[in-house]
Amino acid sequence: MTGVPSAPQTVFARYNQKIGNPGRIIDVRPLTGRVHNRRMARRRRKNGRKKGPGVGSFLLGLFLLALLAAGAVAWLALTPYGPQTETFVNVAPGSSVVAIGRMLETAGVVRSRYAFDMVRWLRRGRLQAGVYKFDHPAPVTEVYARIARGDVVTISLTVPEGANVFDIAARAEHAGLGTRQDFMAAVASQTGLIADLDPGATSLEGYLFPDTYRFPPTVTAVQMVTVMVKKFRAEAEKLGLKVGVHQVVTMASLVERETAVDAERPLVASVFLNRLAKNMPLNTDPSVIYGLELAGKWRGTIYESDLTRDTPYNTYVHAGLPPGPVANPGIPSLRAAMDPAKTNYLYFVAAGTDAQGHSLFAATLDEHNRNVAEYRNAQKKKAGGR
């Protein structure tokens, strides 16, 4: 009937009034007959959610990943790797770290170019140009250290005092630094290196300073002579040799080849200077020999007929100094040519290459002839005592 509540609604209404409940906690749904506590249900759903991995698990994963990466890097950097036989790598000046790493990887010296880049990034060193030899497996750290300190491969070439260009060319070839022909071609073609010192020079003879040089295996003949001329310039500047360079070096080359005794060099220079002043031929065998070498006529021993062979360097035939140096003089001979002794000597019997011997000097031809006879007798006794 209209306006009269049903029994269930009246009972619950009275109950709610009795307990002071406005009707929010108990909800009666006649259609389903279910009773819901909404607040309690929400709490149960909230508390019943499944928890995710969490920050701790994420950090643990990062740590393990970093540990794995560190192990891989250590393996790449510290595990020996490389060739079992000689392998050469030429690091050209100006090469980038990336290019060097790629070169090492291609040559089989390092396992990974990236490992080399990483070591370079960590150590922040400067890499040196040059040729490097690798002949055994090594860690990337060792490979890097060698290039950083410039542990390059070099070949030693010694130019003795008094050696001429023919001698040096043979030594260079013997050392594995190119051929004689390449060296002689450089000697003839690179006269521009001394154009200001000796404008009329036809070769670098006299200007390849005696010293021990260390060259990379890839050096060219032009590079070698350039270094030797640079050394000559440095030493000439120390001596104060600035004028008359051609004459001084030519004279010094003759002095160098005539005696190996330093104390005698100013005396030998004085003989040459005195003979030039009197327009006398120098009569020096080393110059004759050099002319024969240039002509391809040198037989290893000087013969009487060689003294009359007409070459520009035959100082028995032509008065004055030869056209140019006949060897590469050292400091003592250059000093002697710049400052000869003051003597009246016109002749000498040379000590030659015997540093323990001594030359015999004379002012007259008669005295010189006696010295020659004495020298020959001494040579005979020396030969007989063998």
Buried (B, 14 or more C-beta within 10 A) or exposed (E): EEEEEEEEEEEBEEEBEEEEEEEEBEEEEEEEEEEEEEEEEEEEEEEEEEEEEEEEEEEEEEEEEEEEEEEEBEEBBEEEBBBEEEBBBBBEEEBEBEEBBBBBBEBBBBBBBBBBBBBBEEEEEEBBBBBBBBEEBBBBBBBBBBBBEEEBBEBEBEBBBBBBBBBBBEBBBEBEBBEBEBBBBBBEBBBEBBEEBBEEBEBBBBBBBBBEBEBBBEBBBBBBBBBBBEBBBEBBEEEEBEEEBBEBBBBBBBBBBBBBBBEBBBBBBBBBBBBBEEEBBBBBBBBBBBBBBBEEEBEEEBEEEBBEBEBBBBBBBBEEBBBBBBBBBBBBBBBBBBEBBEBEBBBBBBBBEEEEBBBBBBBEEEBBEBBBEEBEEEEEEEEEEE
